[in-house]
Amino acid sequence: MKLKSACLLLLACLSQTYAHAQAGKPKEVPAAVMQKVYEEVKTPHKYGLVLVTDDNQKKMDCPSVFRKNGQWWMTYIIYDGRGYETWLAQSKDLLKWETKGKIMAFTDTADWDTNQKAGYVALQDYKWGGSYEWQPYQGKYWMSYFGGKSRGYEKGLLSIGMAYTNQDPTTVHQWQRLPQPVLRPDDKDVRWWENHTIYKSSVIWDKSKLTGHPFVMYYNANGDSLDTKRGAERIGMAVSDDMKNWSRYLRNPVVNHHKGITGDAYIQQMDQVEKGLYVMFYFGAFYPGVSGAVNRFACSYDLKTWTDWSGANLIEPSEPYDELFAHKSFVVKHKGVVYHYYCAVNKPDQRGIAVATSKDLGKSKLTFIAPPVKKPKAEKADAK
């Protein structure tokens, strides 16, 4: 018995040593596993538009979907010429959506984010096919957002802030915000790839602390130490122990195509494919091998080292409502069906939220309103 116990103890020690060694080195995700992920998440059936604006001055973007009390909810952002605001919508079936109201609005103040508040659900249950519930931390629900004080389409200095509420996140009310941004492109420790503008962020609650911290943020930013005006957009990481104080985690971005845009990361833990596997949905645009703006994915075992998928796009332009861009993923699996929400942009540059599914659920009857009428050049000159 003593010999058996000693052997078991030795095996346990060897196993622990191996686990530590594996944790200490980057691990490429095999091509066979990547293919399994693709088969699991692909959504060949485009249902169509599920939310559109009622005004061509408004552009809808960046869906985040969550579940509460048997209902589905979506936060999304609208640009109206002044800047971004964050809105809330509700659905019973993931296909028909109803706008409820604004949850982060413009503020006519001297605040750093007075004209830009583009918010995204943080700390959601990120297990594939899980509850998709918005998890509270310290009695509050949290959103990360990018904000700024300049008017216009993503103009001026944009930084990442944190918003929170102790109320029900499915009720329409204005969220509170930390007084200052948590990450700025002019911080002293800013990285070479983010020293121009910071955009969308996505925050998960990693209770296993693979990075040594419970809260992990993925965010995309524009920058280039050689050329700040024309740098590419890449995805990098930050970490936190309290949702208020954030530190940049690595020197370099974790997903980088060196040109164009790599952005809008969204994480799912996909143990169904392989234990300990994480999938990052993201969009790519304007780099070699990518035409227009499309949705793709990468995989990781440690949240730090990501293997990029080299196969077919998950979502790409193919319909009149998304013929310009089909990008910015939010993907959920419910009752065996995968729903891939994305921002659909047509040639007149109307923007709405569309969904593609793994099962044929029919076609949406929702359409964009009539596009703006293009004035002849002579009329445009007269209008000036």
ZAMARGU-4260 file (C-alpha; in steps of 0.2 Angstrom, whole numbers, plus 5000, padded with zeros to 4 digits):
<rodrens>
0) 5000/5000/5000 | 5014/5012/5004 | 5022/5008/4987 | 5006/5012/4979 | 5003/5028/4988
5) 5021/5033/4984 | 5018/5029/4965 | 5002/5039/4965 | 5011/5054/4974 | 5025/5053/4961
10) 5012/5053/4946 | 5003/5068/4954 | 5019/5077/4956 | 5024/5073/4938 | 5007/5078/4932
15) 5008/5095/4941 | 5026/5098/4934 | 5020/5095/4916 | 5005/5106/4919 | 5016/5120/4925
20) 5028/5117/4910 | 5013/5118/4898 | 5006/5134/4906 | 5023/5142/4904 | 5025/5140/4885
25) 5014/5146/4871 | 5004/5132/4863 | 4998/5132/4845 | 4980/5126/4843 | 4980/5111/4830
30) 4972/5113/4813 | 4960/5099/4817 | 4954/5108/4832 | 4952/5124/4822 | 4942/5115/4810
35) 4930/5108/4823 | 4928/5126/4830 | 4923/5131/4812 | 4911/5117/4810 | 4903/5121/4827
40) 4901/5140/4824 | 4897/5142/4806 | 4881/5150/4801 | 4877/5148/4783 | 4859/5154/4784
45) 4857/5173/4784 | 4841/5178/4792 | 4843/5196/4788 | 4841/5213/4797 | 4834/5213/4815
50) 4836/5231/4820 | 4837/5247/4809 | 4836/5265/4812 | 4822/5277/4807 | 4833/5291/4801
55) 4848/5290/4788 | 4857/5302/4800 | 4859/5288/4812 | 4870/5273/4810 | 4868/5257/4821
60) 4883/5246/4826 | 4891/5234/4838 | 4878/5222/4846 | 4880/5214/4863 | 4867/5201/4867
65) 4863/5194/4885 | 4850/5184/4894 | 4840/5189/4909 | 4823/5182/4916 | 4820/5171/4901
70) 4821/5186/4889 | 4835/5191/4877 | 4842/5209/4878 | 4854/5218/4867 | 4865/5234/4869
75) 4871/5243/4854 | 4877/5259/4849 | 4871/5273/4837 | 4880/5287/4829 | 4870/5302/4824
80) 4882/5315/4818 | 4887/5321/4835 | 4895/5305/4842 | 4890/5288/4849 | 4877/5284/4862
85) 4872/5267/4869 | 4855/5259/4868 | 4845/5244/4874 | 4833/5232/4865 | 4823/5217/4870
90) 4818/5200/4861 | 4809/5184/4866 | 4816/5173/4852 | 4832/5181/4846 | 4825/5186/4830
95) 4812/5200/4833 | 4819/5214/4843 | 4811/5230/4850 | 4821/5245/4855 | 4818/5251/4873
100) 4829/5266/4875 | 4845/5275/4879 | 4857/5269/4893 | 4872/5280/4890 | 4868/5297/4882
105) 4877/5313/4877 | 4881/5325/4892 | 4882/5343/4889 | 4896/5345/4902 | 4915/5347/4902
110) 4917/5328/4905 | 4930/5318/4895 | 4917/5308/4887 | 4903/5321/4884 | 4901/5317/4865
115) 4906/5298/4864 | 4899/5284/4874 | 4900/5267/4865 | 4896/5254/4878 | 4899/5235/4878
120) 4893/5221/4890 | 4907/5216/4902 | 4908/5201/4914 | 4895/5191/4904 | 4894/5172/4906
125) 4906/5167/4891 | 4903/5148/4891 | 4898/5143/4874 | 4879/5138/4875 | 4879/5144/4893
130) 4867/5156/4902 | 4874/5172/4893 | 4869/5181/4909 | 4877/5198/4914 | 4886/5194/4930
135) 4887/5207/4943 | 4903/5211/4952 | 4902/5219/4970 | 4884/5222/4968 | 4886/5231/4951
140) 4884/5227/4932 | 4898/5234/4922 | 4901/5240/4904 | 4917/5245/4896 | 4915/5259/4883
145) 4926/5270/4872 | 4923/5289/4875 | 4929/5306/4870 | 4924/5324/4870 | 4926/5328/4851
150) 4911/5329/4840 | 4910/5318/4824 | 4914/5300/4818 | 4927/5293/4830 | 4936/5310/4831
155) 4948/5317/4843 | 4956/5307/4858 | 4946/5291/4861 | 4949/5281/4877 | 4942/5267/4887
160) 4931/5270/4902 | 4920/5260/4914 | 4902/5262/4917 | 4892/5253/4930 | 4875/5252/4938
165) 4867/5244/4954 | 4850/5244/4945 | 4843/5230/4934 | 4852/5231/4917 | 4836/5227/4908
170) 4828/5244/4914 | 4831/5259/4904 | 4841/5271/4914 | 4857/5281/4913 | 4872/5272/4919
175) 4885/5279/4931 | 4903/5281/4925 | 4920/5281/4933 | 4926/5300/4932 | 4942/5296/4921
180) 4946/5284/4908 | 4955/5268/4913 | 4966/5267/4897 | 4971/5281/4886 | 4982/5282/4870
185) 4993/5295/4878 | 4997/5285/4894 | 5015/5284/4900 | 5015/5266/4897 | 5006/5266/4880
190) 5012/5253/4868 | 5018/5256/4851 | 5002/5249/4842 | 4990/5259/4852 | 4997/5277/4853
195) 4984/5285/4841 | 4966/5280/4846 | 4958/5266/4856 | 4942/5258/4851 | 4931/5244/4856
200) 4934/5233/4872 | 4928/5217/4878 | 4930/5211/4896 | 4928/5194/4903 | 4929/5187/4921
205) 4942/5173/4921 | 4939/5165/4938 | 4954/5153/4934 | 4966/5168/4933 | 4976/5162/4918
210) 4984/5179/4917 | 4986/5180/4936 | 4971/5192/4936 | 4952/5189/4936 | 4947/5203/4924
215) 4954/5202/4906 | 4951/5215/4893 | 4954/5214/4874 | 4953/5230/4865 | 4958/5236/4848
220) 4968/5252/4844 | 4976/5261/4830 | 4994/5266/4832 | 5012/5264/4824 | 5028/5269/4832
225) 5034/5274/4815 | 5018/5282/4808 | 5005/5287/4820 | 4993/5294/4806 | 4992/5278/4796
230) 4996/5264/4808 | 4986/5248/4807 | 4972/5243/4820 | 4976/5228/4831 | 4970/5218/4846
235) 4979/5219/4863 | 4976/5215/4881 | 4974/5223/4898 | 4971/5216/4916 | 4963/5221/4932
240) 4959/5215/4950 | 4945/5227/4953 | 4937/5233/4937 | 4943/5251/4941 | 4962/5250/4939
245) 4969/5242/4923 | 4986/5238/4917 | 4992/5234/4900 | 4997/5215/4900 | 5009/5212/4885
250) 5021/5223/4875 | 5014/5218/4858 | 4996/5214/4852 | 4989/5197/4852 | 4980/5197/4835
255) 4989/5207/4822 | 4988/5207/4803 | 5000/5222/4801 | 4989/5231/4789 | 4971/5237/4789
260) 4959/5233/4804 | 4959/5218/4816 | 4946/5222/4829 | 4931/5220/4840 | 4936/5204/4850
265) 4922/5194/4858 | 4927/5178/4869 | 4919/5162/4871 | 4925/5147/4881 | 4922/5131/4870
270) 4925/5116/4881 | 4913/5106/4870 | 4926/5106/4856 | 4941/5104/4868 | 4943/5106/4886
275) 4951/5123/4890 | 4949/5130/4873 | 4944/5149/4870 | 4938/5156/4854 | 4940/5175/4849
280) 4928/5181/4836 | 4934/5197/4828 | 4932/5206/4812 | 4946/5209/4799 | 4946/5222/4785
285) 4958/5229/4772 | 4973/5218/4774 | 4979/5205/4762 | 4967/5190/4759 | 4952/5200/4766
290) 4940/5209/4754 | 4930/5222/4763 | 4926/5219/4781 | 4922/5201/4787 | 4920/5191/4803
295) 4933/5178/4808 | 4940/5169/4823 | 4956/5164/4832 | 4958/5151/4846 | 4969/5150/4862
300) 4972/5138/4877 | 4979/5152/4888 | 4970/5168/4883 | 4987/5175/4878 | 4993/5166/4863
305) 4981/5165/4849 | 4980/5154/4833 | 4972/5162/4819 | 4959/5153/4808 | 4965/5152/4790
310) 4949/5145/4782 | 4933/5153/4776 | 4926/5169/4783 | 4912/5166/4796 | 4902/5181/4789
315) 4905/5191/4773 | 4896/5202/4762 | 4883/5193/4751 | 4866/5202/4752 | 4860/5219/4747
320) 4859/5224/4765 | 4877/5219/4769 | 4885/5221/4752 | 4898/5234/4758 | 4903/5227/4776
325) 4897/5212/4786 | 4907/5213/4802 | 4908/5215/4821 | 4903/5198/4829 | 4892/5193/4843
330) 4889/5175/4843 | 4878/5164/4855 | 4872/5146/4855 | 4854/5143/4861 | 4845/5127/4861
335) 4856/5120/4848 | 4856/5135/4836 | 4870/5147/4833 | 4865/5165/4831 | 4879/5176/4824
340) 4874/5195/4825 | 4884/5207/4816 | 4884/5225/4809 | 4877/5225/4791 | 4882/5240/4780
345) 4875/5242/4762 | 4882/5253/4748 | 4873/5269/4753 | 4881/5267/4770 | 4866/5263/4780
350) 4870/5252/4795 | 4859/5240/4805 | 4861/5224/4815 | 4858/5208/4806 | 4859/5189/4811
355) 4865/5173/4802 | 4860/5156/4810 | 4866/5138/4809 | 4849/5132/4805 | 4837/5139/4792
360) 4825/5150/4802 | 4817/5159/4787 | 4820/5177/4781 | 4818/5194/4790 | 4805/5206/4783
365) 4814/5221/4790 | 4823/5232/4778 | 4832/5248/4779 | 4822/5264/4776 | 4824/5273/4759
370) 4842/5278/4757 | 4846/5296/4756 | 4844/5304/4738 | 4861/5309/4730 | 4860/5326/4724
375) 4868/5331/4707 | 4885/5339/4708 | 4878/5356/4703 | 4865/5355/4717 | 4879/5351/4729
380) 4889/5366/4724 | 4874/5377/4726 | 4870/5370/4743 | 4887/5376/4749
</rodrens>
